[in-house]
Amino acid sequence: MEDAEALGVLMLEAYRGTIDDGGETLDDARGEVVKTLTGGYGAFDFEASEVIEREGVVVAGTIVTHYEGLPMIAFSLTLPAWRRLGLARGGLLRAMERLTLAGHARVQLAVTRGNTAAERLYESLGFTDASIAAHG
Ligand SMILES: CC(C)(COP(=O)(O)OP(=O)(O)OC[C@H]1O[C@@H](n2cnc3c(N)ncnc32)[C@H](O)[C@@H]1OP(=O)(O)O)[C@@H](O)C(=O)NCCC(=O)NCCS
């Protein structure tokens, strides 16, 4: 994806200050993007994934891979200045629509407990906690 560099910046800025911020550098974020696009989290799905640009800046992204036989939302990212505008929700809904059209009825994701924004977002889209369901 030609947006790999922009995705690295997006990833760094999106996670900064969140519960998932491990003090990563731009190089770390670039490495994570390359890992994602080259199959490190399962095959990257270019067709289902998308980025949203505003005035030439990548402000949000929804990155889909296929992990252990099921589509996976590997990353949903929105720049801090562009949050609560529905960009992540829209990206996820379109990604899931494309997956449905491609014949996939289910999609998985992982979220850090305490990442309230992501938990609320995913709950609002109908995701349920498989780990809780599986362990009662
Ligand atoms: C999670 C994230 C992608 C949400 O992006 P966003 O574009 O602001 O999300 P949306 O505007 O589409 O929000 C949709 C819904 O999610 C929920 N939500 C989003 N941010 C929230 C917050 N800070 N607190 C509570 N609920 C929140 C709300 O239900 C919201 O709907 P509403 O605005 O009508 O109330 C963004 O906060 C982010 O990039 N976080 C860091 C990266 C990350 O943790 N990604 C998820 C794990 S991969």
The ligand as a Tripos MOL2 file, in Angstrom:
@<TRIPOS>MOLECULE
LIG
   48    50     1     0     0
SMALL
NO_CHARGES

@<TRIPOS>ATOM
      1 C1        -11.0760    4.0200   18.8320 C.3       1 LIG1
      2 C2        -10.9650    5.0860   17.7330 C.3       1 LIG1
      3 C3        -10.5160    4.4100   16.4360 C.3       1 LIG1
      4 C4        -12.3610    5.7120   17.5290 C.3       1 LIG1
      5 O1        -12.2540    6.6070   16.4230 O.3       1 LIG1
      6 P1        -13.3580    7.7130   16.1130 P.3       1 LIG1
      7 O2        -13.2240    8.0590   14.6600 O.co2     1 LIG1
      8 O3        -13.2720    8.7990   17.0960 O.co2     1 LIG1
      9 O4        -14.7140    6.9050   16.3590 O.3       1 LIG1
     10 P2        -16.1810    7.3550   15.9070 P.3       1 LIG1
     11 O5        -16.2900    8.8260   15.8290 O.co2     1 LIG1
     12 O6        -16.5550    6.5740   14.7060 O.co2     1 LIG1
     13 O7        -17.0270    6.8590   17.1820 O.3       1 LIG1
     14 C5        -18.0950    5.9770   17.0540 C.3       1 LIG1
     15 C6        -18.6250    5.6170   18.4310 C.3       1 LIG1
     16 O8        -17.6070    4.9920   19.2360 O.3       1 LIG1
     17 C7        -17.7920    5.3680   20.6110 C.3       1 LIG1
     18 N1        -16.6440    6.1700   21.0480 N.ar      1 LIG1
     19 C8        -15.6400    6.6660   20.2840 C.ar      1 LIG1
     20 N2        -14.7480    7.3320   21.0590 N.ar      1 LIG1
     21 C9        -15.2210    7.2710   22.3230 C.ar      1 LIG1
     22 C10       -14.7500    7.7670   23.5690 C.ar      1 LIG1
     23 N3        -13.6070    8.4960   23.6490 N.pl3     1 LIG1
     24 N4        -15.4770    7.5010   24.6900 N.ar      1 LIG1
     25 C11       -16.6070    6.7920   24.6190 C.ar      1 LIG1
     26 N5        -17.1160    6.2930   23.4640 N.ar      1 LIG1
     27 C12       -16.4360    6.5270   22.3380 C.ar      1 LIG1
     28 C13       -19.0630    6.1770   20.6480 C.3       1 LIG1
     29 O9        -20.1390    5.2690   20.8040 O.3       1 LIG1
     30 C14       -19.0810    6.7890   19.2570 C.3       1 LIG1
     31 O10       -20.3190    7.2100   18.8310 O.3       1 LIG1
     32 P3        -20.8160    8.7170   19.2030 P.3       1 LIG1
     33 O11       -19.6910    9.6590   18.8810 O.co2     1 LIG1
     34 O12       -22.0200    8.8850   18.3260 O.co2     1 LIG1
     35 O13       -21.1250    8.6760   20.6780 O.co2     1 LIG1
     36 C15        -9.9740    6.2230   18.1290 C.3       1 LIG1
     37 O14       -10.3240    6.6860   19.4260 O.3       1 LIG1
     38 C16        -8.5280    5.8060   18.1140 C.2       1 LIG1
     39 O15        -7.8520    5.9290   17.1010 O.2       1 LIG1
     40 N6         -8.0150    5.3100   19.2590 N.am      1 LIG1
     41 C17        -6.6200    4.8530   19.3530 C.3       1 LIG1
     42 C18        -6.3750    3.6030   18.5270 C.3       1 LIG1
     43 C19        -7.1920    2.4320   19.0390 C.2       1 LIG1
     44 O16        -7.2240    2.1450   20.2240 O.2       1 LIG1
     45 N7         -7.8800    1.7230   18.1040 N.am      1 LIG1
     46 C20        -8.7190    0.5980   18.4510 C.3       1 LIG1
     47 C21        -7.9460   -0.6380   18.6810 C.3       1 LIG1
     48 S1         -7.1600   -1.2280   17.1810 S.3       1 LIG1
@<TRIPOS>BOND
     1     1     2 1
     2     2     3 1
     3     2     4 1
     4     2    36 1
     5     4     5 1
     6     5     6 1
     7     6     7 2
     8     6     8 1
     9     6     9 1
    10     9    10 1
    11    10    11 2
    12    10    12 1
    13    10    13 1
    14    13    14 1
    15    14    15 1
    16    15    16 1
    17    15    30 1
    18    16    17 1
    19    17    18 1
    20    17    28 1
    21    18    19 ar
    22    18    27 ar
    23    19    20 ar
    24    20    21 ar
    25    21    22 ar
    26    21    27 ar
    27    22    23 1
    28    22    24 ar
    29    24    25 ar
    30    25    26 ar
    31    26    27 ar
    32    28    29 1
    33    28    30 1
    34    30    31 1
    35    31    32 1
    36    32    33 2
    37    32    34 1
    38    32    35 1
    39    36    37 1
    40    36    38 1
    41    38    39 2
    42    38    40 1
    43    40    41 1
    44    41    42 1
    45    42    43 1
    46    43    44 2
    47    43    45 1
    48    45    46 1
    49    46    47 1
    50    47    48 1
@<TRIPOS>SUBSTRUCTURE
     1 LIG1         1 GROUP 0 **** ****
